Amino acid sequence: MEWPEAKLARLVKVLGAISQDGLSISGVPIAEITRRVSTPCYVYSGEAIIAQIQRVASVLGPETSLYYSLKANPSLGVCQLIARQGVGAEVASIGELLLAQRAGFPASRTLFAGPGKTDAELGAAVSLGIQAINVESLGEIERLADIASAAGKRAALGLRVNPLKHVKGAYMRMGGGPQQFGIDEEQIPEAIRLAKKSAWLHVVGIHVYGGTQIFDVDGLLAHCAHVVETASDVATQVGQPLEFIDFGGGFGVPYFEDLPELDLDAFAEGYRGVVQSCRKHTMLERARPVIELGRYLVAEAGIYATRVVDIKHSRGKTFVVTDGGMNHHITATGNFGQVLRKAYPIAVLDRWSSRVEERTTIVGPCCTPLDTLAQNLPFPHVSPGDVIGVFMSGAYGYSASSLAFLSHPTPAEVLVYGGKMHTLREAGKPDDVLANQNPLW
């Protein structure tokens, strides 16, 4: 599907501007970036990330704490920039926990969620004294109690609740019905009984994450209202006020032309009423509302740059072959879940042109037809050496991809901020494929 010129122009404006050298990101020409780090590479705009954080924080209001889900983009430099904006951290592994600490997110504003936390992960979280460990099962509560007791350190516990109903409009549901995520709403009394049974556990909040890629404002608001009622019930059963209410997030990002923009202002207007309703509950008067976002904060701030290697004509069809593809950017090829199966916005970066010459299929270097960045797309003529950019690549790119597939070198990651280019991660080398392997002879 072809992206309208006006929408592509908006994405360009988010990242930078068009000049005689093609696209510039935060003042640095893409041609200069790709000369210095080669292709393929990810390039992020620091200004775009900060602007989106400020926009969301302003709309949500000062009563709400904004948290960043590191899973969206765990690049250390990106996380450092976000931490400096006063945002909290939501982590889902011991690696992300350590990364959050190194990036500067305070332990007092770090939440640890996710199923399958190991004893080592729970122990690390207890040792660091993070804000809360959001438990996902009755068994996890019992294990956490034993670990906290052995450490001689009381653990702050958040109950991740799997609600009875799905969030309306979620493209990927992570709450409602049977789920690996969270404790079923009807099991919450038993969860609280187990938590109160241990002197080493302290229930401080709840977490309800309904799903991701949500564009339906009414669905989001209905979810938030239900979370408030659930929080009130939990606090009453616990017998003490809660410190936080984590509403989750899942704000939708329109990767494709047929997806709508989330009306953030409309959500904020209704959300303010939800926050005020918390103050009507005695046990929730001082509970801090939390919205956790990953994709929504960083997706539009990144671009994946890949160079044309070959042009191939096969039985009436034109293929543009690039040096990067699904091994580096699996989501852009539609292989990261059913919701992501169309072409991201894509353009020639180093000699910007809006002239459409022919229908083109853009593919990566991998030996599979799944490695397709765009199918039968109206696209300008290109030549080997031209740089093509996949927009909206700031989230679920490098870390979500099958980087070892076919043993190509990994891409560099670059942050452009304050007019300066910062190489956050060096490109891989061909012999990296031999690292950490033990030969038989």
C-alpha positions as CSV (number, residue, x, y, z in Angstrom):
1,M,0.0,0.0,0.0
2,E,1.3,3.4,-1.0
3,W,1.7,6.0,1.8
4,P,0.2,9.4,1.0
5,E,2.8,12.1,0.5
6,A,1.3,14.2,3.3
7,K,1.7,11.4,5.9
8,L,5.3,10.7,4.7
9,A,6.0,14.4,5.0
10,R,4.8,14.3,8.6
11,L,7.2,11.5,9.5
12,V,10.0,13.4,7.8
13,K,9.2,16.4,10.0
14,V,9.3,14.3,13.1
15,L,12.8,13.2,12.3
16,G,14.3,16.3,10.7
17,A,14.0,17.8,7.2
18,I,14.7,17.3,3.5
19,S,17.8,19.1,2.0
20,Q,19.9,18.8,-1.1
21,D,21.6,15.8,0.5
22,G,18.3,14.0,1.0
23,L,16.9,13.4,4.5
24,S,18.6,15.0,7.5
25,I,17.9,13.6,10.9
26,S,18.1,16.3,13.7
27,G,20.4,18.3,11.4
28,V,22.8,15.5,10.3
29,P,22.4,14.3,6.6
30,I,21.7,10.6,6.3
31,A,24.4,10.5,3.6
32,E,26.9,11.5,6.3
33,I,25.6,9.0,8.8
34,T,25.7,6.1,6.3
35,R,29.3,7.0,5.3
36,R,30.5,6.9,8.9
37,V,28.8,3.7,10.1
38,S,27.9,2.0,6.8
39,T,24.6,0.2,6.2
40,P,22.5,-1.3,7.3
41,C,21.9,0.8,10.4
42,Y,19.3,2.2,12.7
43,V,19.2,5.9,13.3
44,Y,17.2,7.5,16.1
45,S,16.4,11.2,16.6
46,G,16.9,12.3,20.2
47,E,14.8,15.4,19.7
48,A,11.9,13.3,18.4
49,I,12.0,11.0,21.4
50,I,12.0,13.9,23.8
51,A,9.3,15.8,22.0
52,Q,7.0,12.7,22.1
53,I,7.7,12.2,25.9
54,Q,6.9,15.8,26.6
55,R,3.7,15.7,24.5
56,V,2.4,12.6,26.3
57,A,3.4,13.8,29.7
58,S,1.8,17.2,29.1
59,V,-1.5,15.6,28.0
60,L,-1.7,13.1,30.8
61,G,-1.0,15.7,33.4
62,P,1.3,16.0,36.5
63,E,-0.7,13.5,38.6
64,T,0.3,10.6,36.3
65,S,3.7,9.0,36.2
66,L,4.9,8.0,32.7
67,Y,7.0,4.8,32.5
68,Y,9.0,3.5,29.5
69,S,8.7,-0.2,28.5
70,L,12.3,-1.1,27.7
71,K,11.3,-4.0,25.5
72,A,10.4,-1.5,22.8
73,N,13.9,-0.3,22.3
74,P,16.5,-1.3,25.0
75,S,19.5,0.5,23.3
76,L,21.5,1.9,26.3
77,G,21.9,5.4,24.8
78,V,18.1,5.6,24.0
79,C,17.3,4.5,27.6
80,Q,19.7,7.0,29.1
81,L,18.1,9.8,27.1
82,I,14.6,8.7,28.3
83,A,15.7,8.3,31.9
84,R,17.0,11.8,31.9
85,Q,13.4,13.1,31.1
86,G,12.2,11.8,34.5
87,V,10.4,8.8,33.1
88,G,10.1,5.6,35.1
89,A,11.1,2.1,33.8
90,E,9.0,-1.0,33.2
91,V,11.3,-4.1,32.7
92,A,10.6,-7.7,31.9
93,S,13.9,-9.5,32.4
94,I,17.0,-9.4,34.5
95,G,18.8,-8.0,31.5
96,E,16.4,-5.1,31.2
97,L,16.6,-4.6,35.0
98,L,20.4,-4.2,34.9
99,L,20.1,-2.0,31.8
100,A,17.5,0.2,33.5
101,Q,19.9,0.7,36.4
102,R,22.9,1.5,34.1
103,A,20.7,3.9,32.1
104,G,19.9,5.9,35.2
105,F,16.3,4.9,35.9
106,P,15.9,5.0,39.8
107,A,15.1,1.7,41.5
108,S,12.3,3.6,43.2
109,R,10.6,4.1,39.8
110,T,11.2,0.7,38.3
111,L,8.5,-1.9,37.9
112,F,9.3,-5.6,37.0
113,A,6.5,-7.5,35.1
114,G,6.4,-10.5,32.9
115,P,5.6,-14.3,33.2
116,G,8.3,-16.8,34.0
117,K,10.5,-14.7,36.2
118,T,13.3,-17.0,37.5
119,D,14.4,-17.1,41.1
120,A,17.6,-15.3,40.1
121,E,15.5,-12.5,38.6
122,L,13.2,-12.2,41.6
123,G,16.3,-12.2,43.9
124,A,18.0,-9.4,41.9
125,A,14.8,-7.3,42.0
126,V,14.5,-7.8,45.8
127,S,18.2,-6.9,46.3
128,L,17.9,-3.7,44.3
129,G,14.7,-2.7,46.2
130,I,12.8,-1.7,43.1
131,Q,9.4,0.0,43.3
132,A,7.5,-3.2,42.8
133,I,7.6,-6.7,41.4
134,N,4.3,-7.2,39.5
135,V,3.6,-10.9,40.1
136,E,1.8,-13.0,37.4
137,S,0.7,-16.1,39.3
138,L,-0.1,-17.6,42.7
139,G,3.1,-19.6,42.5
140,E,5.2,-16.6,41.9
141,I,3.9,-15.0,45.1
142,E,5.0,-18.0,47.1
143,R,8.4,-18.1,45.4
144,L,8.9,-14.4,46.0
145,A,7.9,-14.8,49.7
146,D,10.6,-17.4,50.1
147,I,13.2,-15.4,48.2
148,A,12.5,-12.2,50.2
149,S,12.6,-14.2,53.5
150,A,16.0,-15.7,52.6
151,A,17.3,-12.3,51.7
152,G,16.0,-10.8,54.9
153,K,14.5,-7.9,52.8
154,R,10.8,-7.1,52.5
155,A,9.6,-7.0,48.8
156,A,7.1,-4.6,47.4
157,L,4.6,-6.5,45.4
158,G,2.2,-5.4,42.6
159,L,-0.6,-7.7,41.6
160,R,-0.8,-8.0,37.8
161,V,-4.5,-8.7,37.2
162,N,-5.9,-10.6,34.2
163,P,-9.3,-8.9,33.8
164,L,-12.5,-10.8,33.0
165,K,-13.0,-8.8,29.8
166,H,-10.9,-7.9,26.8
167,V,-10.0,-4.3,26.0
168,K,-12.1,-3.2,23.1
169,G,-10.0,-2.4,20.0
170,A,-6.7,-4.1,21.1
171,Y,-5.0,-5.6,18.0
172,M,-3.1,-7.9,20.3
173,R,-4.9,-8.9,23.4
174,M,-2.9,-9.5,26.6
175,G,-5.8,-9.5,29.1
176,G,-9.2,-11.1,29.3
177,G,-9.9,-14.8,28.8
178,P,-7.2,-17.4,29.6
179,Q,-3.8,-15.7,29.6
180,Q,-0.2,-16.4,30.5
181,F,-0.2,-12.8,31.8
182,G,-1.4,-11.9,35.2
183,I,-3.6,-13.5,37.9
184,D,-7.2,-14.1,36.9
185,E,-9.4,-11.4,38.4
186,E,-11.5,-14.1,40.3
187,Q,-8.2,-15.4,41.9
188,I,-7.3,-12.1,43.4
189,P,-8.7,-12.9,46.9
190,E,-6.5,-16.0,47.0
191,A,-3.5,-14.0,45.8
192,I,-4.0,-11.4,48.5
193,R,-4.3,-14.2,51.1
194,L,-1.0,-15.6,50.1
195,A,0.7,-12.2,50.1
196,K,-0.6,-11.3,53.5
197,K,0.5,-14.7,54.8
198,S,4.1,-13.6,54.5
199,A,5.7,-10.9,56.6
200,W,8.2,-10.4,53.8
201,L,5.7,-9.2,51.2
202,H,3.9,-5.9,51.0
203,V,1.2,-5.3,48.4
204,V,1.7,-1.8,47.1
205,G,-0.2,-1.6,43.8
206,I,-1.9,-3.3,40.8
207,H,-1.0,-3.7,37.2
208,V,-3.5,-4.4,34.4
209,Y,-2.2,-4.5,30.8
210,G,-5.1,-5.2,28.4
211,G,-3.3,-5.3,25.1
212,T,-1.3,-3.4,22.5
213,Q,-1.9,-1.4,19.4
214,I,-5.1,0.1,20.8
215,F,-6.7,3.0,18.8
216,D,-10.1,2.9,20.3
217,V,-10.4,5.7,22.9
218,D,-13.6,4.4,24.4
219,G,-12.1,1.0,24.8
220,L,-9.0,2.5,26.6
221,L,-11.2,4.6,28.9
222,A,-13.5,1.7,29.8
223,H,-10.4,-0.3,30.6
224,C,-9.0,2.4,32.9
225,A,-12.4,2.7,34.7
226,H,-12.4,-1.0,35.3
227,V,-8.9,-0.9,36.6
228,V,-9.9,1.8,39.2
229,E,-12.7,-0.4,40.5
230,T,-10.4,-3.4,40.6
231,A,-7.8,-1.3,42.5
232,S,-10.4,-0.3,45.0
233,D,-11.4,-3.9,45.6
234,V,-7.8,-5.0,46.0
235,A,-7.0,-2.2,48.5
236,T,-10.1,-3.0,50.5
237,Q,-9.0,-6.7,50.7
238,V,-5.4,-5.8,51.5
239,G,-6.6,-3.5,54.2
240,Q,-4.3,-0.6,53.4
241,P,-4.0,2.1,50.7
242,L,-2.3,1.4,47.4
243,E,0.8,3.3,46.3
244,F,0.3,3.0,42.5
245,I,-2.2,2.0,39.9
246,D,-0.6,0.8,36.7
247,F,-3.2,1.1,33.9
248,G,-0.8,-0.4,31.3
249,G,-0.6,1.4,28.0
250,G,-0.7,-0.1,24.5
251,F,-1.4,3.2,22.7
252,G,-1.6,2.4,19.0
253,V,1.0,3.5,16.4
254,P,-0.4,3.7,12.8
255,Y,2.3,1.9,10.9
256,F,0.1,1.4,8.0
257,E,-2.1,3.7,5.9
258,D,-5.4,2.0,6.9
259,L,-4.7,2.5,10.6
260,P,-6.1,5.6,12.4
261,E,-4.2,8.0,14.6
262,L,-5.0,7.6,18.3
263,D,-6.8,10.7,19.4
264,L,-4.6,11.4,22.4
265,D,-6.4,14.6,23.4
266,A,-9.8,12.8,23.5
267,F,-8.2,10.0,25.6
268,A,-6.7,12.6,28.0
269,E,-10.0,14.4,28.4
270,G,-11.7,11.2,29.6
271,Y,-8.7,9.9,31.5
272,R,-8.7,13.0,33.7
273,G,-12.1,11.9,34.9
274,V,-10.7,8.4,35.6
275,V,-7.9,9.9,37.7
276,Q,-10.4,12.1,39.6
277,S,-12.5,9.0,40.3
278,C,-9.5,7.5,42.2
279,R,-9.7,10.3,44.7
280,K,-13.3,9.2,45.6
281,H,-11.9,5.9,47.0
282,T,-10.4,6.3,50.5
283,M,-7.8,3.6,49.8
284,L,-6.8,5.1,46.5
285,E,-6.5,8.8,47.4
286,R,-2.7,8.8,47.3
287,A,-2.2,6.0,44.7
288,R,-0.1,7.3,41.8
289,P,-1.6,6.6,38.4
290,V,1.0,5.0,36.0
291,I,0.8,4.8,32.2
292,E,3.5,2.6,30.6
293,L,4.4,3.1,27.0
294,G,7.1,1.8,24.8
295,R,6.3,1.8,21.1
296,Y,4.3,5.0,21.4
297,L,7.3,6.9,22.7
298,V,10.0,5.8,20.2
299,A,8.5,4.2,17.1
300,E,8.3,7.3,15.0
301,A,11.8,8.5,16.2
302,G,13.7,5.8,14.3
303,I,14.5,4.9,10.8
304,Y,16.2,1.8,9.4
305,A,18.7,2.6,6.6
306,T,19.7,-0.1,4.1
307,R,21.6,0.2,0.8
308,V,20.6,-1.1,-2.6
309,V,22.8,-4.0,-3.7
310,D,21.1,-5.2,-6.9
311,I,18.2,-4.6,-9.2
312,K,16.6,-7.7,-10.6
313,H,13.8,-8.1,-13.2
314,S,12.0,-11.4,-13.1
315,R,9.1,-12.2,-15.5
316,G,7.7,-8.7,-15.5
317,K,8.4,-7.9,-11.9
318,T,11.1,-5.6,-10.5
319,F,13.0,-6.6,-7.3
320,V,15.2,-4.2,-5.4
321,V,17.6,-6.2,-3.3
322,T,19.1,-4.5,-0.2
323,D,21.8,-5.3,2.2
324,G,19.5,-5.5,5.2
325,G,16.1,-7.1,5.8
326,M,14.2,-9.4,8.2
327,N,17.3,-10.5,10.0
328,H,17.7,-6.9,11.2
329,H,14.1,-5.6,11.1
330,I,11.7,-8.5,11.5
331,T,8.7,-6.3,12.2
332,A,9.0,-4.3,9.0
333,T,8.8,-7.6,7.0
334,G,5.5,-8.6,8.8
335,N,7.0,-11.5,10.7
336,F,6.4,-10.2,14.3
337,G,2.7,-11.2,14.8
338,Q,-0.4,-11.0,12.6
339,V,-1.0,-7.3,13.3
340,L,2.2,-6.3,11.4
341,R,1.9,-7.7,7.9
342,K,2.0,-4.7,5.5
343,A,4.7,-2.3,4.2
344,Y,6.0,0.3,6.6
345,P,6.4,3.8,5.0
346,I,9.6,3.5,2.9
347,A,11.5,6.0,0.7
348,V,14.8,6.7,-1.0
349,L,16.8,8.7,1.6
350,D,20.0,10.1,0.0
351,R,18.3,11.5,-3.1
352,W,14.8,12.3,-2.1
353,S,12.3,12.0,-4.8
354,S,8.5,11.8,-4.9
355,R,8.5,10.7,-8.6
356,V,6.9,7.2,-8.8
357,E,8.4,5.3,-11.7
358,E,7.3,1.7,-11.4
359,R,5.9,-1.0,-9.2
360,T,8.7,-2.4,-7.1
361,T,9.2,-5.2,-4.6
362,I,11.9,-4.4,-2.1
363,V,13.6,-7.5,-0.5
364,G,16.5,-8.1,1.9
365,P,19.4,-10.5,1.6
366,C,18.0,-13.5,3.3
367,C,17.2,-16.8,1.6
368,T,13.5,-16.8,2.2
369,P,10.5,-15.1,0.6
370,L,9.5,-13.8,4.0
371,D,12.3,-11.3,3.7
372,T,10.2,-8.7,1.9
373,L,10.1,-5.0,3.0
374,A,7.6,-3.9,0.4
375,Q,5.5,-5.8,-2.1
376,N,4.5,-4.3,-5.5
377,L,4.9,-0.7,-4.2
378,P,4.9,2.4,-6.5
379,F,8.6,3.5,-6.0
380,P,11.1,5.7,-7.7
381,H,13.8,4.1,-9.9
382,V,16.9,3.3,-7.8
383,S,20.4,2.3,-8.5
384,P,22.9,0.1,-6.6
385,G,24.4,2.2,-3.8
386,D,21.2,4.2,-3.1
387,V,20.0,4.3,0.5
388,I,16.5,3.2,1.3
389,G,14.9,4.1,4.6
390,V,12.1,2.3,6.5
391,F,10.4,4.8,8.7
392,M,8.7,4.2,12.1
393,S,11.6,1.9,13.0
394,G,12.3,3.2,16.5
395,A,10.6,0.3,18.3
396,Y,10.8,-3.5,18.0
397,G,13.7,-3.3,15.5
398,Y,17.2,-4.4,16.5
399,S,16.3,-6.3,19.7
400,A,13.2,-8.0,18.3
401,S,14.9,-9.4,15.2
402,S,16.6,-12.7,14.3
403,L,20.0,-11.2,14.2
404,A,21.9,-14.5,13.9
405,F,19.8,-15.7,10.9
406,L,22.2,-16.4,8.0
407,S,25.1,-15.0,10.0
408,H,25.1,-11.5,8.5
409,P,26.9,-8.8,10.6
410,T,24.5,-7.0,12.9
411,P,23.6,-3.3,12.2
412,A,24.9,-0.3,13.9
413,E,22.7,1.9,16.0
414,V,23.1,5.7,15.9
415,L,21.5,8.4,17.9
416,V,21.5,12.0,16.5
417,Y,21.0,14.5,19.3
418,G,21.9,18.2,19.5
419,G,23.2,18.2,16.0
420,K,25.8,15.4,16.8
421,M,25.9,11.8,15.8
422,H,26.4,9.3,18.6
423,T,27.2,5.7,17.6
424,L,25.3,3.7,20.3
425,R,26.2,0.3,19.0
426,E,29.0,-0.5,16.5
427,A,28.1,-2.6,13.5
428,G,29.0,-6.3,13.8
429,K,31.9,-7.9,12.0
430,P,31.8,-11.0,9.8
431,D,33.9,-13.1,12.2
432,D,31.4,-12.3,15.1
433,V,29.7,-15.5,14.0
434,L,32.5,-17.4,15.6
435,A,32.3,-15.7,19.0
436,N,31.2,-17.7,22.0
437,Q,31.3,-21.0,20.0
438,N,33.4,-23.9,21.1
439,P,34.8,-25.9,18.2
440,L,35.0,-29.7,18.3
441,W,38.6,-29.7,17.0
